[in-house]
């Protein structure tokens, strides 16, 4: 059964509804009161998207809202990151809620009345910008959660830390410096998970492929670790009529691409966890009768286990260099700058949270997701739970994440506000 078929079947089945988290009395009314504001925020952010590392307007909007709620707000964390603290009426643990704010270099084709017409610099070039991954929804939802929880301050046992993160999608400006931090890593380096120390963290991701009213979840490895791959094959340029006078990096690259497929098909134990290795670009040469000096290949590696991830990277390097050497060429292999660890949901935190979410939506266990998330970096510091929020419209076709036609049912926004609020209250107030 496909993931979509399973989710559609689950959305039509009757699932038990939990009582909800302690302290969540009157939550539906509070969510209803803020829902239109969440929709308005989402549309405003969608119409004014900002690329990774450029989220100044969005961050200012978020910070102003959090300050209006009387929270202690810190800006400029790890770039344009915004962090706010809400101290409850009673002492207790610290729970963090995270939303990402950045958009993508995509020309929007949704036809929405609030569609983006923004253009910004991406890797040195002017490009259209669009919220094609739903980060506008994530930001608006967490702004709504902040307002709801601020109104319930006296009922909260502990502290809620709101993390609005920049640059989840990576880099938008070149050149990228070696070791340069971005997104979650940059915020962690500046102490976002400390002062006060976070005991657990929650996040969500809107999906246009999961029906509205359904929350998809998984315990343990959930979203893939991702590594961008670059292989530079250096040969020796010569006339195409005399290939023996040089070293052909194109033929070498062709052999290399075929050999690299054996990393997954023959070398990794994929009976434990799956893996994907794809070469997405190969560039070399500029004339039909010239064997070029070099060829550049770009690819992506997806894994669900950190040990397997490290092993695969070593095997990729060995194959590339050995194949090059067998042809008299040389290969330079590098990973990054785009790299994401495996998103691993803490088993105990997942088990205690999923029943609470049934007060907001139907919950369905989903298969592994091949997409990646740097929410995984927060999960290295504290137990974390990251789930999928269904937003598939019933009345129209939309594109998947990262598509120019990506959109979602705005009814999901209220569900998102309620689900994150339930997760926070459930963790702090004794669940």
SVG drawing of the C-alpha trace seen along z (x, -y; Angstrom):
<svg xmlns="http://www.w3.org/2000/svg" viewBox="-15 -45 65 52">
<polyline fill="none" stroke="black" stroke-width="0.4" points="0.0,0.0 1.4,-3.4 1.9,-6.1 -0.9,-8.2 -3.3,-5.3 -2.6,-4.4 -3.2,-8.0 -6.4,-8.4 -7.7,-5.2 -6.8,-6.3 -8.4,-9.7 -11.8,-8.0 -11.5,-5.6 -12.7,-6.4 -9.9,-6.8 -10.1,-7.3 -9.9,-10.9 -7.7,-11.5 -8.7,-13.7 -5.8,-16.1 -3.1,-17.5 -3.5,-18.7 -4.1,-22.4 -5.6,-22.3 -9.1,-23.3 -10.7,-25.7 -8.0,-25.2 -10.4,-24.9 -11.8,-28.3 -8.3,-29.9 -7.2,-28.3 -10.4,-29.5 -9.8,-33.0 -6.3,-33.2 -7.0,-31.1 -7.7,-34.0 -4.7,-35.9 -2.6,-32.8 -4.1,-32.7 -3.3,-36.4 0.3,-36.0 0.8,-33.0 -0.4,-35.0 1.7,-38.0 4.8,-35.9 4.0,-33.9 3.7,-37.2 7.0,-38.4 9.3,-35.3 13.0,-35.6 15.8,-33.2 18.0,-31.4 20.1,-33.8 18.0,-36.8 14.9,-36.5 15.2,-40.0 11.5,-41.1 10.1,-37.8 12.2,-37.8 11.2,-41.4 7.5,-40.5 7.9,-37.5 9.9,-39.4 7.4,-42.2 4.6,-39.8 6.4,-37.9 7.3,-41.2 3.7,-42.2 2.9,-39.1 5.2,-40.2 7.9,-37.6 11.6,-37.8 12.8,-38.0 16.3,-37.6 17.0,-38.4 20.0,-37.7 20.6,-34.2 22.5,-32.2 21.7,-34.8 18.1,-36.1 17.0,-33.6 14.5,-34.7 14.1,-33.1 11.5,-33.9 10.8,-32.6 7.5,-32.1 7.8,-31.3 4.8,-29.5 3.0,-30.2 4.6,-27.2 8.2,-25.9 9.0,-22.9 10.9,-21.7 11.8,-23.5 10.2,-22.6 11.2,-24.1 9.0,-24.6 10.7,-25.2 9.6,-26.7 11.7,-27.5 11.3,-30.8 13.2,-30.7 11.9,-30.3 13.3,-28.8 14.6,-30.0 11.5,-29.0 9.2,-30.9 5.7,-30.5 3.0,-29.1 0.1,-28.7 -2.1,-31.6 -2.9,-32.5 -4.1,-36.1 -1.2,-36.4 1.4,-34.7 5.0,-35.8 6.5,-38.1 9.7,-38.5 13.1,-38.4 16.4,-38.0 20.0,-37.1 20.8,-33.4 24.3,-32.2 25.2,-35.4 22.2,-35.5 18.8,-37.2 16.1,-34.6 12.3,-34.4 11.6,-33.4 8.7,-31.4 7.6,-29.6 7.6,-26.3 8.1,-24.2 5.6,-25.5 7.9,-27.4 5.4,-30.3 2.9,-27.9 5.3,-26.8 6.2,-30.4 2.5,-31.5 1.5,-28.4 4.2,-28.9 3.2,-32.6 -0.3,-31.4 0.9,-28.8 2.8,-31.6 -0.3,-33.7 -2.4,-30.8 0.2,-29.7 0.8,-33.3 -3.0,-33.4 -2.6,-30.2 0.6,-31.3 -0.8,-30.6 -1.6,-27.0 1.9,-26.2 4.2,-24.2 7.6,-25.2 9.0,-27.2 8.3,-27.3 11.1,-28.3 10.0,-29.4 12.7,-29.0 12.2,-30.7 15.0,-29.4 16.6,-30.8 18.3,-29.0 16.8,-25.5 17.2,-25.1 21.0,-25.7 22.9,-28.5 21.8,-31.3 25.0,-33.3 28.3,-32.3 31.1,-31.6 30.5,-29.2 33.4,-29.3 34.8,-25.9 33.2,-25.1 30.6,-27.8 27.5,-27.1 24.0,-27.6 20.4,-26.9 20.0,-24.9 23.7,-24.3 24.4,-28.1 21.7,-28.6 22.9,-25.7 26.5,-27.1 25.1,-30.4 23.4,-28.5 19.8,-28.2 19.4,-24.9 20.9,-26.3 20.1,-29.3 17.7,-27.7 18.6,-24.1 16.0,-22.5 14.6,-19.2 12.5,-18.3 11.8,-19.9 8.9,-19.6 8.4,-20.6 6.1,-19.9 6.2,-20.1 3.2,-20.8 2.6,-18.3 0.4,-18.8 0.4,-15.0 -1.2,-14.0 -5.0,-14.8 -6.0,-17.7 -7.0,-16.4 -4.3,-13.7 -1.0,-13.9 1.7,-11.6 4.3,-10.4 7.0,-7.8 9.2,-6.7 13.0,-6.4 14.6,-7.3 12.0,-9.3 13.6,-11.6 16.8,-10.8 20.2,-12.1 21.3,-14.0 24.8,-14.8 25.4,-16.7 28.3,-15.2 30.8,-16.7 33.3,-14.7 35.9,-16.5 37.5,-14.1 40.8,-15.5 42.2,-14.1 44.4,-15.5 42.9,-17.5 43.6,-16.3 42.1,-16.3 39.1,-14.1 40.7,-12.4 43.7,-11.3 42.3,-10.3 45.4,-8.2 47.3,-11.4 45.4,-12.4 43.3,-11.1 39.6,-11.1 37.6,-12.3 34.3,-11.8 34.8,-8.0 36.2,-7.8 33.1,-9.6 30.8,-7.2 32.5,-4.2 32.5,-6.0 28.7,-6.6 28.0,-2.9 30.4,-1.8 28.9,-4.2 25.5,-2.4 27.0,0.7 27.4,-1.2 23.7,-0.8 23.0,2.3 25.9,4.4 27.8,2.9 25.4,1.5 23.2,3.8 19.9,2.3 17.9,5.0 18.4,2.8 17.8,-0.6 17.4,-1.8 19.8,-4.2 19.7,-6.3 22.6,-7.5 21.9,-9.7 24.1,-11.6 22.0,-14.6 24.5,-16.6 27.5,-16.0 29.4,-18.8 32.4,-18.7 33.7,-19.8 32.6,-22.4 33.2,-21.0 32.6,-17.7 36.2,-17.1 38.0,-18.0 38.5,-15.6 38.2,-18.0 40.6,-18.5 38.1,-17.8 34.5,-16.8 32.4,-17.8 29.7,-15.5 27.1,-16.5 24.9,-14.1 23.1,-13.4 23.3,-10.6 20.3,-9.7 20.6,-7.4 18.7,-6.6 21.6,-5.5 24.6,-7.5 27.0,-4.5 25.7,-3.5 26.0,-7.2 29.7,-7.3 30.4,-3.9 28.7,-5.0 30.8,-8.2 34.0,-6.2 32.9,-3.7 32.0,-6.6 35.4,-8.1 37.2,-4.8 35.3,-4.0 35.8,-7.4 39.5,-7.5 40.1,-3.9 38.1,-4.2 40.0,-7.4 43.3,-5.8 42.5,-2.8 42.0,-5.3 45.1,-7.4 43.0,-10.2 42.5,-11.7 39.3,-12.3 38.6,-14.9 35.6,-13.9 33.9,-16.3 30.6,-16.3 28.6,-19.4 28.2,-22.2 24.6,-21.0 24.4,-18.1 21.6,-17.0 21.8,-14.4 19.1,-11.7 15.9,-13.0 15.4,-10.5 12.2,-10.8 12.8,-9.8 10.8,-6.7 9.5,-7.6 8.7,-11.2 6.8,-9.9 4.8,-7.4 3.7,-10.0 2.9,-12.7 1.0,-10.8 -2.1,-10.1 -2.3,-13.8 -2.3,-14.8 -5.5,-12.8 -7.3,-15.7 -6.2,-17.8 -6.3,-15.3 -6.3,-11.6 -2.8,-10.2 -1.2,-7.7 2.2,-6.0 4.0,-6.8 6.8,-5.1 10.3,-6.6 10.6,-10.0 13.4,-10.5 13.4,-14.3 15.7,-15.8 15.4,-18.3 18.0,-20.1 15.6,-19.7 17.7,-16.6 20.5,-18.8 18.3,-19.9 17.5,-16.2 21.2,-15.6 21.0,-17.9 17.6,-17.0 14.9,-14.4 12.8,-15.6 9.6,-14.7 9.0,-15.9 5.7,-15.1 3.9,-15.7 0.9,-18.0 -1.6,-17.0 -2.7,-19.9 -3.8,-18.2 -6.8,-20.3 -9.9,-18.4 -11.1,-20.6 -8.0,-21.2 -4.7,-19.7 -1.4,-21.2 2.2,-20.3 4.5,-18.6 7.0,-20.4 9.6,-22.3 7.2,-22.5 6.2,-25.9 2.6,-24.7 3.0,-23.9 0.2,-25.0 -2.0,-23.5 -5.4,-23.7 -5.3,-26.6 -7.6,-24.6 -4.5,-22.8 -3.1,-25.9 -5.5,-25.7 -4.8,-22.0 -1.1,-22.8 -1.6,-25.4 -3.6,-23.0 -1.2,-20.0 1.9,-21.9 0.1,-23.5 -1.0,-20.0 2.5,-18.7 4.0,-21.4 1.4,-21.3 1.4,-17.5 5.1,-17.5 5.2,-20.2 2.1,-19.5 2.6,-16.0 2.0,-13.6"/>
</svg>
